[in-house]
Amino acid sequence: MPRSEAALAFLGPVGTYSDEAARVFAARLGIERPSFIECTSFDEVFDCVDRGKCEFGVVAKENALEGPVTATLDNFAFKSSAVILGEEVVDIHHCLVTHPDAKIEDITTIASHSQGLAQCRRYLAETLPGRTSLITSSTAESARLAAGDVHVAGIANKLAAETHGAVVRAQDIEDHFGNQTLFALIGRQGHEPVFSGERYKTSLALFLQQDKAGTLNMILSEFAYAGINLSLIQSRPTKQSLGDYMFFIEFEQSVNELPVQTALNCLRLKLREVKVLGSYPVL
């Protein structure tokens, strides 16, 4: 249902791809007067949602080139009780941005988020070899830095450059065409569904009782017996001891379907924890 007002937290400053995703989600939700809360990290976005400072948060979940965003996964697994309410794919088109008066030969430092730098390696090696790299909290922050220093170039989008007073020197500098990031809309646990659809995706975090041979096979067997086709399975260290892992699982069925509930109930008898991270419509 459309709503007149709601707050969404995102990784700032204004002009990030997270900002772009937040505005897309606000439009999809039909929010007439959305308010946006700039955060300095995905940890802060989760914290804003968990503490009730905002109704929604927007976090990057996976990039087509760099893979899963570990800060987001770790929050879902270990720190936050927030759940996924929906997803949105944002096309990533990086630009080289500088101070309006800067010349290319003036540039000594290339600043951006770690993924921004990683996604433009070839361009930087060919066009600006030997420059120092500076990791920033976001791509938009690199545009802000570049706008204030003739010796710094940032990797950001056009919106960030316009917002912070930098100029675009080169467009579409990413190494691979088709670069996209999957963003998740999150809300507090128990939040009512905000989107509807015919097909659903469910995300889980599974924690083992103990690491022993055959555990993964047991998990996969429960889903196979229930006729559930997994679309993602990924291990992550639990941060408790070396070699101790948990698993992220995704599949395209609703958690409310009987076969899914049966499989999860069986797993709850065999695992330390089965954490449902969200069940939401497929894009």
PAZAPA-4460 file (N, C-alpha, C; in steps of 0.05 Angstrom, whole numbers, plus 32768, in hexadecimal, padded with zeros to 4 digits):
% residues 283
    n_x    n_y    n_z   ca_x   ca_y   ca_z    c_x    c_y    c_z   seq   type   mol
   8011   7FE8   8000   8000   8000   8000   8011   8019   8000     1      M     A
   800B   802D   7FEF   801B   8046   7FF0   8018   8053   800B     2      P     A
   802D   8061   8013   802D   806F   802C   8037   808B   8028     3      R     A
   802F   809E   8039   8036   80BA   8034   8053   80C0   803D     4      S     A
   805C   80B3   8052   8077   80B9   805C   8085   80A0   8066     5      E     A
   809F   809F   8064   80AF   8089   806F   80CC   8091   806C     6      A     A
   80DD   8087   807E   80FA   808D   807D   8109   8075   8074     7      A     A
   811D   807A   8063   812E   8064   8059   814B   806C   805F     8      L     A
   815A   8059   806A   8177   805D   8070   8187   8051   8059     9      A     A
   819D   805E   8051   81AE   8054   803B   81CB   805C   8041    10      F     A
   81DD   804F   8033   81F9   8056   8035   81FE   8070   8026    11      L     A
   8205   8085   8035   8209   809F   8029   8226   80A4   8022    12      G     A
   822D   80BD   801A   821A   80D4   8018   8208   80D3   8000    13      P     A
   81F9   80E8   7FFC   81E7   80E9   7FE5   81F6   80E5   7FCB    14      V     A
   81EB   80D4   7FBA   81F8   80CF   7FA0   8203   80B3   7F9D    15      G     A
   8202   80A3   7FB3   820B   8088   7FB1   81F7   8077   7FA1    16      T     A
   8200   805F   7F99   81EE   804D   7F8C   81D9   8044   7FA0    17      Y     A
   81E0   8043   7FBA   81CC   803D   7FCE   81B7   8052   7FD0    18      S     A
   81BE   806B   7FCC   81AB   8081   7FCB   8198   807D   7FB4    19      D     A
   81A4   8076   7F9D   8193   8071   7F85   817F   805A   7F8A    20      E     A
   8189   8045   7F97   8177   802E   7F9D   8161   8036   7FB0    21      A     A
   8169   8046   7FC5   8155   804F   7FD8   813E   805F   7FCB    22      A     A
   8145   806F   7FB8   8131   807F   7FAA   811F   806E   7F99    23      R     A
   812B   8059   7F8D   811B   8046   7F7D   8107   8037   7F8F    24      V     A
   8111   802E   7FA7   8100   8020   7FB9   80E9   8032   7FC3    25      F     A
   80F0   804B   7FC9   80DB   805E   7FD3   80C5   8061   7FBE    26      A     A
   80CD   8062   7FA4   80B9   8065   7F8F   80A8   804B   7F8D    27      A     A
   80B5   8034   7F8F   80A6   801B   7F8D   8093   8018   7FA5    28      R     A
   809A   8023   7FBC   8089   8022   7FD3   8072   8036   7FD2    29      L     A
   8074   8049   7FC0   8060   805D   7FBD   8061   8072   7FD4    30      G     A
   8078   8077   7FDF   807B   808A   7FF4   807A   80A6   7FE9    31      I     A
   8067   80B6   7FF1   8063   80D1   7FE5   8079   80E4   7FEE    32      E     A
   8080   80E3   8008   8094   80F5   8013   80AA   80E5   8022    33      R     A
   80BB   80D7   8013   80D0   80C7   8020   80E5   80D9   802D    34      P     A
   80F0   80D0   8043   8107   80DD   804F   811E   80C9   804F    35      S     A
   8136   80D3   804C   814D   80C1   8048   8162   80C7   805E    36      F     A
   816C   80B2   806A   8180   80B5   807F   819B   80AB   8074    37      I     A
   81AF   80BD   8073   81C9   80B6   8069   81D9   80A8   807F    38      E     A
   81E5   8091   8079   81F5   8082   808C   8211   807F   8081    39      C     A
   8224   807A   8093   8240   8079   808B   8249   805C   8085    40      T     A
   8237   8049   808B   823E   802C   8086   8224   801C   8085    41      S     A
   8226   8004   807A   820F   7FF2   807A   8208   7FEA   8096    42      F     A
   821C   7FE8   80A8   8217   7FE3   80C4   8204   7FF7   80D0    43      D     A
   8208   8010   80C9   81F7   8026   80D3   81DB   8024   80C8    44      E     A
   81D8   801C   80AE   81BE   8018   80A2   81AE   8003   80B2    45      V     A
   81BB   7FEC   80B7   81AE   7FD7   80C7   81A6   7FE1   80E2    46      F     A
   81B8   7FF0   80EF   81B3   7FFA   810A   819B   800D   810A    47      D     A
   8199   801E   80F5   8182   8030   80F4   8168   8021   80F2    48      C     A
   8167   800B   80E3   814F   7FFB   80E1   8149   7FED   80FB    49      V     A
   815E   7FE0   8106   815A   7FD0   811F   8150   7FE2   8136    50      D     A
   815A   7FFB   8137   8153   800D   814D   8139   801C   8148    51      R     A
   812D   8018   8130   8114   8026   812A   8118   8043   8122    52      G     A
   8131   804B   811B   8136   8066   8112   8129   806C   80F7    53      K     A
   8125   8057   80E8   8118   8059   80CE   8109   803F   80C9    54      C     A
   80F6   8041   80B6   80E6   8029   80B0   80F5   8016   809E    55      E     A
   8104   8021   808B   8111   8010   8077   812F   8017   8076    56      F     A
   813F   8004   806D   815B   8008   8067   8161   7FFC   804B    57      G     A
   8175   8006   803E   817D   7FFC   8024   819B   7FF4   8026    58      V     A
   81A1   7FDB   8020   81BC   7FD1   8021   81C3   7FC2   8008    59      V     A
   81DC   7FC4   8000   81E6   7FB5   7FE9   81E9   7F98   7FF1    60      A     A
   81E0   7F86   7FE1   81E0   7F6A   7FE7   81F5   7F5A   7FD7    61      K     A
   81F6   7F61   7FBD   8208   7F52   7FAB   820E   7F63   7F93    62      E     A
   8228   7F62   7F8A   8230   7F6F   7F71   8236   7F5A   7F5C    63      N     A
   822F   7F60   7F43   8233   7F4C   7F2E   8250   7F45   7F2A    64      A     A
   8262   7F57   7F30   827F   7F53   7F2B   828E   7F4A   7F45    65      L     A
   8287   7F57   7F5B   8296   7F52   7F74   8289   7F3E   7F86    66      E     A
   8270   7F36   7F80   8263   7F21   7F90   8255   7F2D   7FA8    67      G     A
   824F   7F1C   7FBC   8240   7F24   7FD3   824E   7F3B   7FE3    68      P     A
   823E   7F4C   7FEF   8248   7F62   8000   824A   7F57   801C    69      V     A
   8262   7F52   8026   8266   7F44   803F   825B   7F53   8057    70      T     A
   825D   7F6E   8056   8253   7F7D   806D   8235   7F79   8071    71      A     A
   8226   7F77   805A   820A   7F72   805B   8204   7F56   8066    72      T     A
   8212   7F42   805B   820D   7F27   8063   8213   7F23   8081    73      L     A
   8229   7F30   808B   8230   7F2D   80A7   821B   7F3A   80B9    74      D     A
   8210   7F50   80B1   81FA   7F5C   80C1   81E2   7F4A   80C2    75      N     A
   81DA   7F3E   80AB   81C3   7F2C   80AB   81C9   7F14   80BD    76      F     A
   81E1   7F0A   80BC   81E7   7EF1   80CB   81EC   7EF5   80E9    77      A     A
   81FB   7F0A   80F0   8205   7F0B   810B   81FC   7F23   811C    78      F     A
   81F3   7F39   810F   81EF   7F52   811E   81D2   7F5B   811F    79      K     A
   81C3   7F57   8109   81A9   7F64   8106   8193   7F50   8105    80      S     A
   817B   7F59   810D   8163   7F49   810A   8152   7F53   80F3    81      S     A
   815C   7F66   80E3   814D   7F71   80CD   8148   7F5B   80B8    82      A     A
   8133   7F5E   80A8   812C   7F4B   8094   812A   7F58   8078    83      V     A
   812D   7F49   8064   812B   7F53   8048   810E   7F54   8040    84      I     A
   8106   7F6C   8036   80EA   7F70   802D   80E8   7F70   800E    85      L     A
   80FE   7F75   8001   80FE   7F76   7FE4   811A   7F7B   7FD9    86      G     A
   811D   7F79   7FBF   8137   7F7D   7FB2   8134   7F8F   7F9A    87      E     A
   814A   7F9B   7F92   814B   7FAD   7F7B   8167   7FAC   7F6E    88      E     A
   8168   7FAA   7F54   8182   7FA9   7F46   8187   7FC5   7F3B    89      V     A
   819F   7FCF   7F40   81A8   7FEA   7F36   81BF   7FE6   7F23    90      V     A
   81BE   7FF1   7F0C   81D4   7FF1   7EF9   81EA   8003   7F03    91      D     A
   8203   7FF9   7F02   821A   8009   7F0C   822A   8014   7EF4    92      I     A
   822B   802E   7EF2   823A   803C   7EDE   824D   8050   7EEB    93      H     A
   8267   8049   7EEC   827A   805A   7EFA   8285   8070   7EE8    94      H     A
   828A   8087   7EF5   8297   809D   7EE7   82B0   80A5   7EF6    95      C     A
   82C3   80B0   7EE8   82DA   80BD   7EF4   82D3   80DA   7EF9    96      L     A
   82D4   80E3   7F12   82CB   80FE   7F19   82E2   810D   7F27    97      V     A
   82E4   8127   7F22   82FA   8137   7F2D   82F0   8153   7F35    98      T     A
   8302   8162   7F41   82FD   817E   7F46   82FA   818C   7F2B    99      H     A
   82E9   81A1   7F2A   82E4   81AE   7F10   82FD   81BA   7F04   100      P     A
   8311   81C1   7F14   8329   81CD   7F09   8340   81BA   7F06   101      D     A
   833C   81A0   7F0D   8352   818D   7F0C   8359   8185   7EF0   102      A     A
   8372   817F   7EEC   837C   8173   7ED3   8384   8156   7ED9   103      K     A
   8381   8145   7EC5   8387   8129   7EC9   83A4   8125   7ED4   104      I     A
   83B7   8135   7ECB   83D2   8133   7ED4   83D5   813B   7EF2   105      E     A
   83C1   814A   7EFC   83C2   8152   7F18   83BA   813B   7F2B   106      D     A
   83AD   8126   7F21   83A2   8111   7F32   83B8   80FF   7F3D   107      I     A
   83B9   80FE   7F57   83CC   80EC   7F65   83BE   80D5   7F73   108      T     A
   83A4   80D8   7F79   8395   80C4   7F89   837A   80BE   7F7C   109      T     A
   8374   80A5   7F7B   8359   809C   7F71   834A   8092   7F8A   110      I     A
   8334   809E   7F8F   8324   8097   7FA7   8309   808B   7F9F   111      A     A
   8301   8077   7FAE   82E6   806C   7FAA   82E1   8056   7FBE   112      S     A
   82C9   804C   7FBF   82C3   8034   7FCF   82D3   801D   7FC3   113      H     A
   82D9   8009   7FD4   82EB   7FF3   7FCC   82E0   7FE5   7FB3   114      S     A
   82C5   7FE2   7FB1   82BA   7FD5   7F99   82BC   7FE7   7F81   115      Q     A
   82B9   8001   7F85   82BC   8013   7F6E   82D8   8012   7F62   116      G     A
   82EC   8011   7F73   8308   800E   7F6A   830C   7FF3   7F5C   117      L     A
   8301   7FDE   7F68   8305   7FC3   7F5D   82F7   7FC1   7F41   118      A     A
   82E1   7FCE   7F3E   82D2   7FCB   7F25   82DD   7FDC   7F0E   119      Q     A
   82F1   7FED   7F14   82FD   7FFE   7EFF   831B   7FF9   7EFD   120      C     A
   8325   7FE2   7F04   8341   7FDC   7F05   834F   7FE1   7EEA   121      R     A
   8342   7FD6   7ED5   834F   7FD8   7EBA   8351   7FF5   7EB1   122      R     A
   833B   8004   7EB4   833B   8020   7EAC   8351   8030   7EBB   123      Y     A
   8352   802C   7ED5   8366   803A   7EE5   8383   8033   7EDE   124      L     A
   8387   8019   7ED8   83A2   8010   7ED1   83AB   801C   7EB6   125      A     A
   8398   801F   7EA4   839E   8029   7E89   839F   8048   7E88   126      E     A
   838D   8055   7E97   838A   8072   7E95   8399   8082   7EAA   127      T     A
   8399   8077   7EC2   83A6   8085   7ED9   83B8   8072   7EE8   128      L     A
   83CC   8067   7EDB   83DE   8054   7EE8   83EF   8061   7EFE   129      P     A
   83F4   8052   7F13   8407   805B   7F28   83FA   806D   7F3C   130      G     A
   83E1   8073   7F3A   83D4   8085   7F4E   83CE   8075   7F68   131      R     A
   83CF   8084   7F7E   83C8   8078   7F97   83AA   8073   7F99   132      T     A
   83A2   805D   7FA5   8386   8058   7FA9   837E   805F   7FC6   133      S     A
   8366   806B   7FC9   835B   8072   7FE3   833F   8067   7FE5   134      L     A
   833B   8055   7FF8   8320   8049   7FFC   830F   805B   800D   135      I     A
   82F7   8061   8003   82E4   8072   8011   82CB   8061   8019   136      T     A
   82BB   806D   802A   82A3   805F   8034   828E   805A   801E   137      S     A
   828F   806A   8009   827C   8067   7FF4   8287   8074   7FDB   138      S     A
   827A   806E   7FC4   8283   807C   7FAB   827C   8099   7FAC   139      T     A
   8266   80A1   7FB8   825E   80BD   7FB9   8272   80CD   7FCA   140      A     A
   827D   80C0   7FDF   8291   80CE   7FF0   82AA   80D4   7FE0   141      E     A
   82B1   80C3   7FCD   82C8   80C8   7FBC   82C3   80E0   7FAA   142      S     A
   82AA   80E4   7FA1   82A3   80FC   7F91   82A5   8115   7FA2   143      A     A
   829D   8113   7FBC   82A0   812A   7FCE   82BD   8131   7FD2   144      R     A
   82CE   811D   7FD6   82EB   8122   7FDA   82F7   812E   7FC1   145      L     A
   82EF   8124   7FA9   82FA   812E   7F90   82F2   814B   7F8B   146      A     A
   82DA   8151   7F93   82D0   816D   7F8F   82E0   8181   7F9F   147      A     A
   82ED   8178   7FB4   82FC   818A   7FC5   831A   8189   7FC2   148      G     A
   8325   8179   7FAF   8342   8176   7FAD   8349   8170   7F90   149      D     A
   8359   8181   7F84   8361   817D   7F68   8372   8165   7F64   150      V     A
   837D   815A   7F79   838F   8143   7F77   8381   8128   7F7A   151      H     A
   8367   8129   7F7F   8358   8110   7F84   8343   810D   7F6E   152      V     A
   8341   80F5   7F63   832C   80EE   7F51   831B   80D9   7F5E   153      A     A
   8301   80DA   7F5A   82EF   80C6   7F66   82E2   80B4   7F51   154      G     A
   82D8   809E   7F5A   82C8   808C   7F49   82AC   808B   7F55   155      I     A
   8299   8097   7F46   827E   809A   7F50   826B   809C   7F38   156      A     A
   8251   80A0   7F3E   823E   80A4   7F28   823A   80C2   7F23   157      N     A
   822A   80C8   7F0E   8225   80E3   7F07   8217   80F3   7F1D   158      K     A
   8204   80E6   7F2A   81F5   80F3   7F3F   8208   80FD   7F55   159      L     A
   821B   80EC   7F5D   822D   80F3   7F72   823E   810B   7F6A   160      A     A
   8248   810B   7F51   8258   8121   7F47   8248   813B   7F48   161      A     A
   8230   813B   7F3E   821F   8153   7F3D   8218   815C   7F59   162      E     A
   8213   8149   7F6B   820B   8150   7F87   8222   815E   7F96   163      T     A
   823A   8154   7F92   8250   815D   7FA2   8263   8171   7F94   164      H     A
   825C   8179   7F7C   826B   818F   7F6F   8283   8185   7F5F   165      G     A
   8285   816C   7F59   829A   8161   7F48   8291   8161   7F2B   166      A     A
   82A4   815C   7F19   829D   815A   7EFD   82A4   813E   7EF3   167      V     A
   8295   8135   7EDF   829A   811A   7ED3   82AF   811D   7EBD   168      V     A
   82C5   810E   7EC0   82DB   810F   7EAC   82D8   80F8   7E98   169      R     A
   82CD   80E1   7EA1   82C9   80CA   7E90   82B2   80BA   7E9A   170      A     A
   82A2   80AF   7E88   828B   80A0   7E90   828E   8082   7E89   171      Q     A
   827F   8071   7E97   827E   8054   7E92   829B   8049   7E92   172      D     A
   82A9   804E   7EA8   82C5   8045   7EA9   82C7   8029   7EB6   173      I     A
   82B0   801C   7EBD   82B2   8002   7EC9   82BD   7FEE   7EB5   174      E     A
   82CB   7FDA   7EBF   82D9   7FC7   7EAD   82C6   7FB4   7E9F   175      D     A
   82AF   7FAF   7EAA   829C   7F9B   7E9E   8281   7FA8   7E9A   176      H     A
   8276   7FA4   7E82   825B   7FAD   7E7C   8247   7F9B   7E8A   177      F     A
   8232   7FA7   7E93   821D   7F97   7EA1   8222   7F95   7EBF   178      G     A
   8232   7FA7   7ECA   8237   7FA7   7EE7   821D   7FB0   7EF5   179      N     A
   8214   7FA0   7F08   81FB   7FA6   7F17   81FF   7F9F   7F34   180      Q     A
   81F0   7FAD   7F45   81F0   7FA6   7F62   81D3   7FA0   7F6A   181      T     A
   81D0   7F8B   7F7A   81B6   7F83   7F85   81B4   7F90   7FA0   182      L     A
   819F   7FA0   7FA4   819A   7FAD   7FBE   8182   7FA1   7FCB   183      F     A
   8183   7F9F   7FE6   816D   7F95   7FF6   8160   7FAB   8005   184      A     A
   8146   7FAB   8006   8136   7FBC   8018   8132   7FAD   8031   185      L     A
   813A   7FB8   8048   8137   7FAA   8061   8124   7FB8   8075   186      I     A
   8118   7FAA   8086   8107   7FB5   809B   810A   7FA5   80B4   187      G     A
   80FE   7FAE   80CA   8100   7FA0   80E3   80F2   7F85   80E1   188      R     A
   80FC   7F72   80F1   80F0   7F58   80F2   80D2   7F5A   80F8   189      Q     A
   80C1   7F4C   80E9   80A5   7F4D   80ED   8097   7F62   80DC   190      G     A
   80A6   7F72   80CD   809A   7F86   80BB   8088   7F78   80A7   191      H     A
   8071   7F83   80A2   805E   7F77   808F   806A   7F79   8073   192      E     A
   8063   7F67   8061   806C   7F67   8045   8065   7F82   8038   193      P     A
   8077   7F8C   8027   8072   7FA6   801A   806F   7FA2   7FFC   194      V     A
   8076   7F8C   7FF1   8073   7F86   7FD5   8065   7F6C   7FD1   195      F     A
   8058   7F68   7FBA   804B   7F4F   7FB4   8054   7F45   7F99   196      S     A
   8051   7F2B   7F95   8059   7F20   7F7B   8051   7F03   7F79   197      G     A
   8054   7EF7   7F62   804C   7EDC   7F5E   8062   7EC8   7F67   198      E     A
   807B   7ED0   7F64   8091   7EBF   7F6D   80A0   7ECC   7F84   199      R     A
   80AA   7EBC   7F96   80B8   7EC6   7FAE   80D4   7EBA   7FB1   200      Y     A
   80E5   7EC9   7FBE   8100   7EC0   7FC5   8102   7EBF   7FE3   201      K     A
   810F   7EAB   7FEE   8114   7EAA   800B   8132   7EA9   8010   202      T     A
   813C   7EB8   8023   8158   7EB9   802B   815B   7EAF   8047   203      S     A
   816F   7E9D   804C   8173   7E91   8066   8191   7E94   806E   204      L     A
   8195   7E93   8088   81B0   7E8F   8093   81AF   7E77   80A5   205      A     A
   81C0   7E63   809F   81C0   7E4A   80AE   81DA   7E47   80BE   206      L     A
   81D6   7E40   80D8   81ED   7E3E   80EA   81EF   7E21   80F4   207      F     A
   8206   7E15   80F2   820A   7DF9   80F8   820D   7DF4   8116   208      L     A
   8205   7DDC   811E   820A   7DD4   813A   8228   7DD0   813E   209      Q     A
   8234   7DC3   812B   8251   7DBE   812B   825A   7DB8   810E   210      Q     A
   8273   7DBF   8109   827E   7DBA   80EE   8287   7D9D   80EC   211      D     A
   8278   7D8D   80DD   8280   7D71   80D9   8279   7D68   80BD   212      K     A
   8285   7D52   80B5   8282   7D48   809A   8264   7D42   8095   213      A     A
   825B   7D49   807D   8240   7D43   8075   822A   7D57   807D   214      G     A
   8232   7D6D   808B   821E   7D80   8094   8212   7D8F   807C   215      T     A
   8223   7D98   8069   8218   7DA6   8052   8206   7D93   8042   216      L     A
   820E   7D7A   803F   81FE   7D67   8030   81E3   7D63   803D   217      N     A
   81E3   7D63   8058   81C9   7D60   8066   81B7   7D78   8061   218      M     A
   81C2   7D90   8061   81B3   7DA8   805B   81A7   7DA7   803F   219      I     A
   81B8   7DA0   802C   81AF   7D9F   8010   8199   7D8A   800D   220      L     A
   819C   7D73   801B   8189   7D5E   8019   816D   7D66   8022   221      S     A
   816C   7D75   8038   8152   7D7E   8042   8143   7D8F   802D   222      E     A
   8152   7DA0   801F   8145   7DB1   800A   813E   7D9F   7FF2   223      F     A
   814F   7D8C   7FEB   8149   7D7A   7FD5   8130   7D6A   7FDA   224      A     A
   812E   7D5F   7FF2   8116   7D4F   7FF9   80FC   7D5F   7FF7   225      Y     A
   80FE   7D79   7FFC   80E7   7D8B   7FFB   80E2   7D96   7FDF   226      A     A
   80F3   7D8F   7FCC   80F1   7D98   7FB0   80F7   7DB6   7FAD   227      G     A
   8109   7DC0   7FBE   8111   7DDC   7FBD   812B   7DDF   7FAE   228      I     A
   812B   7DF0   7F9A   8142   7DF5   7F89   8151   7E0D   7F94   229      N     A
   8169   7E09   7F9E   8178   7E20   7FA9   8185   7E30   7F93   230      L     A
   8183   7E4B   7F95   818F   7E5D   7F82   81A9   7E68   7F8C   231      S     A
   81AE   7E66   7FA6   81C8   7E70   7FB2   81CE   7E60   7FCB   232      L     A
   81E8   7E59   7FCD   81F2   7E4E   7FE6   820E   7E59   7FEA   233      I     A
   8214   7E65   8000   822E   7E72   8005   8236   7E6E   8022   234      Q     A
   824E   7E67   8027   8258   7E65   8042   8266   7E7E   804B   235      S     A
   8264   7E84   8065   8271   7E9B   8071   827C   7E92   808C   236      R     A
   8294   7E9C   8094   829F   7E95   80AE   828D   7EA1   80C4   237      P     A
   828A   7E93   80DA   8279   7E9C   80F0   8287   7EB0   8102   238      T     A
   82A2   7EB4   80FE   82B2   7EC7   810D   82B7   7EBD   812A   239      K     A
   82B1   7EA3   812F   82B5   7E98   8149   82CF   7E88   814B   240      Q     A
   82D5   7E79   8136   82EE   7E69   8135   82F5   7E63   8118   241      S     A
   830E   7E5E   8113   8317   7E58   80F8   830A   7E3E   80EF   242      L     A
   82FF   7E3F   80D7   82F2   7E27   80CC   82D5   7E23   80D3   243      G     A
   82CA   7E36   80E3   82AE   7E34   80EB   829D   7E45   80D8   244      D     A
   828A   7E39   80CA   827C   7E47   80B5   825E   7E44   80B9   245      Y     A
   824F   7E58   80AD   8232   7E56   80AA   822C   7E59   808C   246      M     A
   8212   7E56   8085   820B   7E56   8069   81F4   7E6A   8064   247      F     A
   81F6   7E78   804E   81E0   7E88   8043   81D3   7E77   802D   248      F     A
   81B8   7E76   802E   81A9   7E66   801A   8193   7E78   800F   249      I     A
   818E   7E75   7FF5   8177   7E82   7FE8   8169   7E6F   7FD5   250      E     A
   814F   7E72   7FD3   8140   7E62   7FC0   8126   7E72   7FB9   251      F     A
   811B   7E6C   7FA1   8104   7E7B   7F97   80EA   7E6D   7F9F   252      E     A
   80E4   7E6D   7FB8   80CA   7E65   7FC3   80C4   7E75   7FDC   253      Q     A
   80AB   7E77   7FE3   80A3   7E86   7FFB   80A8   7E75   8014   254      S     A
   80AF   7E82   802A   80B3   7E74   8043   8098   7E69   804D   255      V     A
   8082   7E73   8043   8068   7E6A   804C   805E   7E51   803F   256      N     A
   806C   7E47   802A   8064   7E2E   801D   806A   7E16   802E   257      E     A
   8059   7E03   802E   805B   7DEC   8040   8076   7DDD   803D   258      L     A
   807F   7DD7   8024   8098   7DC8   8021   80B0   7DD8   802D   259      P     A
   80AF   7DF2   802B   80C4   7E03   8036   80C3   7E01   8055   260      V     A
   80AC   7E04   8060   80A9   7E02   807D   80B2   7DE7   8088   261      Q     A
   80AC   7DD2   8079   80B4   7DB7   8082   80D2   7DB5   8082   262      T     A
   80DF   7DBF   806C   80FC   7DBE   806A   810A   7DCE   8081   263      A     A
   80FF   7DE5   8086   810B   7DF6   809B   8107   7DEA   80B7   264      L     A
   80F0   7DDE   80BC   80EC   7DD1   80D5   80FF   7DBA   80DA   265      N     A
   8104   7DAB   80C5   8117   7D95   80C6   8134   7D9F   80CC   266      C     A
   813B   7DB5   80BF   8155   7DC1   80C3   8158   7DCC   80DF   267      L     A
   8142   7DD7   80EA   8144   7DE2   8105   814A   7DCD   811A   268      R     A
   8143   7DB4   8114   8149   7D9E   8126   8167   7D95   8125   269      L     A
   8174   7D9D   810F   818F   7D93   810A   81A4   7DA9   810B   270      K     A
   819C   7DC3   8109   81AF   7DD9   8109   81AC   7DEA   8122   271      L     A
   81C0   7DFA   8128   81BF   7E0C   813F   81AB   7E21   813B   272      R     A
   81A9   7E2D   8123   8195   7E42   811D   818F   7E43   8100   273      E     A
   8175   7E46   80FA   816C   7E4C   80DF   815F   7E68   80DF   274      V     A
   816D   7E7B   80D4   8164   7E97   80D5   8158   7E9F   80BA   275      K     A
   813F   7EA6   80BA   8132   7EAF   80A1   8137   7ECC   809D   276      V     A
   8146   7ED3   8088   814E   7EEF   8083   8139   7EFE   8073   277      L     A
   8125   7EF0   8068   8110   7EFD   8059   8104   7EEB   8045   278      G     A
   80EB   7EEF   803E   80DD   7EE1   8029   80CD   7EF7   801A   279      S     A
   80D4   7EFC   8001   80CB   7F14   7FF3   80C8   7F0E   7FD5   280      Y     A
   80B9   7F1E   7FC6   80B5   7F19   7FAA   80CE   7F1B   7F9A   281      P     A
   80D0   7F09   7F86   80E7   7F0A   7F73   80E3   7F21   7F60   282      V     A
   80F9   7F2E   7F59   80F8   7F45   7F47   80ED   7F3D   7F2C   283      L     A
***
